[in-house]
């Protein structure tokens, strides 16, 4: 194994141990004590061996060689700065030619790492490594009290029925054969219309997350996908999510209705009221409900709850499922001011963010800048991300959504959708 070897030769040598490097790996491949980096034109640019890897001497250097013997062999070897120094390593290199550098790692006075590198090699770069100067704005999305969708909200809505998606296009679950539920439709600001200026809005549908209908085997949806190039299926964690891009005409089109599917059970979101289907604590609150919850009464909490239970139940939450679909929670879109992370892709580790300049909200720098002030939203487009666990490798053109923004069950977590790569991830 040495620089210049082709990928095909590497695959043959590794056999079943071969695995294709991900786009984010930038050509790096590690298998136990062996590592390599594949160049942009499909050759090896570097190889690394680490003890106890057994191999014959490489340019006179062997694994386990005493440090003093190495220095006699290569008296001009150069020490290089490396973060592994804090773990007891001494890293050295020497140029064997213009296209070959020998590297050596010493620990406890013996050679434990040997590498060969072509310093002229050019490697593939991971996508979205740098800030995108074309993206200059982030937005916060907030729901307001539900309205009859006969009065179409300008910016879109959550729950209810989607525009421009009739029964023939309505997506169906691949596991239980029932129609997916419309979660939200939002008209995107121009900078987030990543499919082109013609496509101004997105509609997201979600699989059953609150009940457990019987599985009927895999349902073939490939035909529907192929027939609709602006439909994107985003399966994640055994749930189907389907996103449609809508034109201005489709966004203004009549509301669609879910299909009646022979032999499939009627979904709970269609047969029950929102309150019975989602449960009280999984639904958004109207302004009046929020005010009532915050008003102190000397009667005590138990008395107030009894009085509330005795009052007749009205409003969107108690409508029959088919009637509730005629209502939606309008979306307000507000420009987010002074977010330093606009246009910068978020990554898990600090060194991965250095080239884009992204600042994690709860890093020392992020806390000093008060980035936690951006955490109060139902959803938001771009800017500072607040994942519950790791940062997904997404572009800066993303929407982050809470559970309440469309009635999701993310285990008290949040989700992100990459509007360029058409990917969805969530964590709790």
C-alpha positions in Angstrom: 0.0 0.0 0.0 1.5 3.3 -1.1 0.5 6.6 -2.6 -0.4 6.3 -6.3 -2.2 3.0 -6.0 -5.6 3.0 -7.6 -8.9 2.5 -5.7 -9.5 -0.7 -7.6 -6.2 -2.1 -6.3 -7.1 -1.0 -2.8 -10.5 -2.7 -3.0 -9.0 -5.9 -4.2 -6.5 -5.9 -1.4 -9.1 -5.1 1.3 -11.7 -7.6 0.1 -14.7 -7.7 2.4 -13.1 -5.0 4.6 -13.6 -2.4 1.9 -16.2 0.3 2.6 -16.9 3.3 0.5 -15.9 6.6 2.2 -18.8 8.9 2.8 -19.0 12.3 1.1 -18.3 13.9 4.5 -15.1 11.9 5.0 -13.2 13.9 2.3 -11.5 10.7 1.1 -10.5 9.3 4.5 -10.9 5.6 5.1 -9.9 3.9 8.4 -10.0 0.1 9.0 -8.6 -0.8 12.5 -4.8 0.0 12.4 -4.8 0.9 8.7 -5.9 4.2 7.2 -5.7 5.9 3.8 -7.0 9.0 2.0 -8.3 8.7 -1.5 -7.6 11.5 -4.0 -10.2 13.3 -6.1 -9.1 11.3 -9.2 -9.4 7.9 -7.4 -5.9 7.1 -6.2 -4.3 6.8 -2.8 -2.8 10.1 -1.6 -1.7 8.8 1.8 -1.4 5.6 3.8 -1.1 5.2 7.5 -0.1 2.2 9.6 -0.3 2.0 13.4 1.0 -0.7 15.8 0.4 -3.5 16.2 -0.1 -3.6 12.4 2.5 -6.1 11.0 4.4 -5.1 7.9 7.9 -5.2 6.4 10.2 -2.1 6.8 9.0 0.9 4.9 12.0 2.9 3.5 14.1 1.3 6.3 11.6 2.2 9.1 9.9 -0.7 10.9 7.2 -0.8 13.5 8.8 -1.0 17.0 12.1 0.5 15.9 13.8 2.5 18.8 13.7 6.2 18.3 17.5 6.6 18.4 17.8 4.1 15.6 15.3 6.1 13.5 17.4 9.3 14.1 20.6 7.5 12.9 18.8 6.4 9.8 17.2 9.8 9.1 19.3 12.4 11.0 17.5 15.3 9.3 14.0 14.2 10.3 11.7 17.1 11.2 9.5 17.3 14.2 6.0 18.6 13.4 3.4 20.2 15.7 0.5 17.8 16.3 -2.4 17.7 18.8 -1.4 14.1 19.7 1.6 15.5 21.6 -0.6 15.9 24.7 -1.1 12.2 24.6 2.6 11.4 24.6 3.3 11.3 20.9 6.2 12.8 19.0 5.4 13.2 15.3 8.2 13.4 12.7 8.4 13.7 8.9 11.0 13.7 6.2 10.7 14.4 2.5 11.9 11.4 0.4 11.0 13.2 -2.9 8.9 16.0 -4.2 5.9 13.6 -4.3 6.6 11.4 -1.2 6.8 12.2 2.5 7.6 9.7 5.2 5.9 10.3 8.5 6.7 8.6 11.8 4.9 8.6 15.2 6.9 7.8 18.3 5.6 7.0 21.7 7.5 5.6 24.6 10.7 5.9 22.5 9.6 3.4 19.8 8.0 3.8 16.4 4.3 3.1 16.5 3.0 5.0 13.4 4.4 4.9 9.9 2.8 6.9 7.0 3.5 7.7 3.4 2.0 10.8 1.9 2.0 12.5 -1.5 2.1 16.2 -0.6 0.8 17.1 -4.1 -2.3 15.1 -3.8 -5.7 16.8 -4.3 -8.6 15.4 -2.2 -12.4 15.6 -2.5 -14.0 18.1 -0.1 -17.1 17.5 1.9 -20.2 19.4 0.8 -21.1 22.6 2.6 -17.7 23.0 4.1 -17.7 26.8 3.8 -20.2 29.6 4.4 -22.6 30.4 1.6 -22.5 34.2 1.0 -25.8 34.0 -1.1 -27.7 33.1 2.1 -28.0 36.3 4.2 -31.3 35.9 6.1 -32.8 33.6 8.7 -36.5 33.5 9.8 -38.5 32.5 12.8 -41.9 30.7 12.2 -44.7 31.0 14.7 -48.2 29.6 14.6 -51.3 31.8 15.4 -54.9 30.8 16.4 -56.6 28.4 13.9 -58.8 29.9 11.1 -61.1 28.5 8.5 -59.0 27.7 5.5 -61.6 29.4 3.3 -59.5 32.5 4.4 -56.2 31.3 3.1 -53.3 32.4 5.3 -50.6 34.2 3.3 -47.6 32.4 4.6 -49.0 28.9 5.0 -50.5 26.9 7.9 -50.1 23.8 10.1 -52.6 20.9 10.3 -55.7 21.1 8.1 -55.5 20.2 4.4 -52.8 21.0 1.9 -53.3 23.1 -1.3 -52.8 21.7 -4.7 -52.5 18.0 -3.6 -55.6 16.1 -4.6 -56.4 12.5 -3.9 -54.4 11.2 -6.8 -51.2 12.8 -5.5 -51.8 12.3 -1.8 -49.0 10.1 -0.4 -49.7 6.8 1.2 -47.7 5.0 4.0 -45.4 2.2 2.8 -46.1 0.2 5.9 -49.8 0.3 6.5 -51.3 1.6 3.3 -53.2 4.5 4.9 -52.9 8.2 3.7 -50.2 10.2 5.3 -51.3 13.2 7.4 -50.7 16.8 6.2 -48.4 18.4 8.8 -47.8 21.9 7.4 -47.5 24.0 4.2 -45.3 27.0 4.3 -44.5 29.6 1.7 -40.7 30.1 1.8 -38.9 33.4 1.6 -37.0 33.7 -1.8 -33.6 32.7 -0.5 -34.9 29.3 0.7 -36.5 28.3 -2.6 -33.8 25.9 -3.4 -35.6 24.2 -6.2 -35.8 27.4 -8.2 -37.8 30.6 -8.1 -40.8 28.8 -9.6 -41.3 26.7 -6.5 -42.4 28.9 -3.7 -43.7 26.6 -1.0 -43.4 23.2 0.6 -46.0 20.8 2.0 -44.9 18.1 4.4 -46.8 14.9 5.1 -46.1 12.5 7.9 -46.7 8.8 8.7 -48.8 7.6 11.6 -46.9 8.6 14.8 -49.6 8.5 17.5 -51.4 5.2 16.9 -50.4 1.7 15.7 -52.4 0.6 12.7 -51.9 -2.9 11.5 -49.1 -3.3 9.0 -50.1 -4.7 5.7 -46.7 -5.3 4.2 -44.7 -3.0 2.0 -46.8 -0.8 -0.2 -45.3 0.1 -3.6 -45.1 3.8 -4.0 -42.3 3.9 -6.6 -44.8 4.7 -9.4 -46.1 7.8 -7.5 -42.5 9.0 -6.8 -41.5 8.7 -10.4 -44.6 10.4 -11.6 -44.0 13.5 -9.5 -40.5 14.9 -9.8 -41.2 17.5 -7.1 -42.1 14.9 -4.5 -39.4 13.8 -2.1 -39.7 10.8 0.2 -37.7 11.3 3.4 -38.0 8.0 5.3 -36.4 8.2 8.8 -36.7 6.0 11.9 -39.3 3.7 10.2 -41.6 6.6 9.5 -42.5 8.0 6.1 -42.3 11.7 5.4 -43.2 13.1 2.0 -42.3 16.7 1.0 -43.8 18.4 -2.1 -42.5 21.6 -3.7 -45.4 23.8 -4.8 -45.6 26.5 -7.5 -47.4 29.8 -6.8 -50.5 28.4 -8.6 -50.5 25.2 -6.6 -50.1 27.1 -3.3 -53.2 29.1 -4.3 -55.1 26.0 -5.6 -58.1 24.4 -3.9 -57.5 22.4 -0.8 -56.8 18.7 -1.4 -58.6 15.8 0.3 -57.2 12.4 1.4 -58.1 9.4 -0.7 -60.5 6.7 0.5 -58.4 3.5 0.2 -60.3 0.3 0.0 -59.2 -2.3 2.5 -57.1 0.2 4.6 -58.2 1.3 8.0 -59.4 4.9 8.5 -56.6 6.8 10.1 -57.2 8.3 13.6 -56.5 11.8 12.5 -59.4 11.5 10.1 -61.8 9.6 12.4 -61.2 11.4 15.7 -61.1 15.0 16.9 -57.6 16.6 17.2 -58.0 16.4 21.0 -58.7 12.6 21.0 -56.1 11.9 18.4 -53.1 14.0 19.6 -53.9 14.4 23.3 -54.2 17.7 25.1 -50.5 18.2 25.8 -49.4 17.5 22.2 -51.4 20.3 20.7 -50.6 24.0 20.4 -52.5 26.5 22.6 -54.6 29.4 21.4 -53.8 32.8 22.8 -56.9 32.5 25.0 -55.7 29.2 26.4 -52.3 30.5 27.1 -53.8 33.5 29.0 -56.2 31.3 31.0 -53.3 29.1 32.0 -51.3 32.0 33.3 -54.0 33.7 35.2 -53.9 33.0 39.0 -57.2 32.1 40.7 -57.7 31.8 44.4 -59.9 28.8 43.8 -56.9 26.6 43.3 -55.8 24.4 40.4 -58.0 21.5 41.2 -61.1 23.6 41.3 -60.3 25.4 38.1 -59.7 22.1 36.3 -63.1 20.8 37.5 -64.8 24.0 36.3 -63.0 23.7 32.9 -64.1 20.1 32.6 -67.7 21.1 33.3 -67.8 23.7 30.5 -68.9 22.5 27.1 -65.9 21.7 24.8 -65.7 23.9 21.8 -63.1 25.0 19.3 -60.9 23.4 16.7 -59.5 20.7 19.1 -63.0 19.2 19.6 -64.2 19.2 16.0 -64.7 15.8 14.3 -61.6 14.9 12.3 -63.1 15.6 8.9 -64.3 19.0 10.0 -61.0 19.9 11.7 -59.3 19.5 8.3 -61.0 22.6 7.1 -59.0 24.7 9.6 -55.4 25.5 9.9 -53.0 27.3 12.2 -51.6 30.2 10.2 -47.8 30.7 10.1 -46.2 34.0 10.8 -42.7 34.5 9.4 -40.4 37.0 11.1 -36.9 38.0 10.0 -34.4 37.0 12.6 -32.0 39.8 13.5 -28.3 39.5 14.2 -27.9 35.8 14.0 -24.2 35.2 13.2 -24.8 31.7 11.8 -26.8 32.7 8.7 -25.4 30.9 5.7 -23.1 28.7 7.8 -23.6 25.0 7.9 -23.7 23.6 11.5 -21.4 20.7 12.3 -20.7 18.5 15.3 -17.1 19.4 16.1 -15.4 22.7 16.5 -12.7 21.9 13.9 -15.4 21.1 11.4 -16.9 24.6 11.9 -13.6 26.5 11.5 -13.8 27.0 7.8 -17.5 28.1 7.8 -17.3 30.1 11.0 -20.4 28.5 12.5 -20.7 29.1 16.3 -22.6 26.4 18.3 -25.2 28.0 20.6 -23.9 26.4 23.8 -20.1 26.7 23.1 -18.2 29.2 25.2 -18.3 31.7 22.3 -22.0 31.0 21.6 -22.9 31.6 25.3 -20.9 34.8 25.3 -22.9 36.0 22.3 -26.2 35.0 23.9 -27.2 32.7 21.0 -29.7 30.9 23.2 -32.0 33.9 22.6 -32.8 32.3 19.3 -34.3 29.2 20.8 -37.9 30.4 21.2 -39.7 29.3 18.0 -42.2 26.8 16.6 -39.9 26.4 13.6 -37.2 28.5 11.9 -35.4 28.7 8.6 -31.6 28.8 8.8 -29.3 30.4 11.3 -28.4 28.9 14.7 -29.4 25.2 15.0 -30.7 23.6 18.2 -30.5 19.9 17.7 -31.3 17.7 20.7 -28.3 15.5 20.1 -25.8 15.6 17.2 -25.7 18.1 14.4 -26.8 16.5 11.0 -24.5 17.2 8.1 -26.9 19.5 6.4 -26.6 22.6 4.2 -27.4 26.0 5.8 -30.7 26.0 3.8 -32.7 24.1 6.3 -35.9 24.3 8.4 -35.8 23.2 12.0 -39.2 22.2 13.4 -40.6 21.5 16.9 -43.2 18.7 17.6 -46.0 21.3 17.9 -45.4 22.6 14.4 -47.6 20.2 12.6 -48.3 17.6 15.4 -45.2 15.4 15.3 -44.0 12.8 17.8 -40.2 13.3 18.1 -40.0 12.0 21.6 -39.9 15.6 23.0 -37.2 16.3 20.4 -36.9 18.5 17.2 -36.3 17.7 13.6 -34.4 19.4 10.7 -35.1 19.2 7.0 -32.3 20.1 4.5 -34.0 22.0 1.7 -31.1 21.4 -0.7 -30.4 17.8 -0.1 -34.0 16.8 0.7 -33.1 14.9 3.9 -34.8 14.8 7.3 -33.4 13.9 10.7 -34.8 14.2 14.2 -33.5 13.3 17.7 -34.8 13.6 21.3 
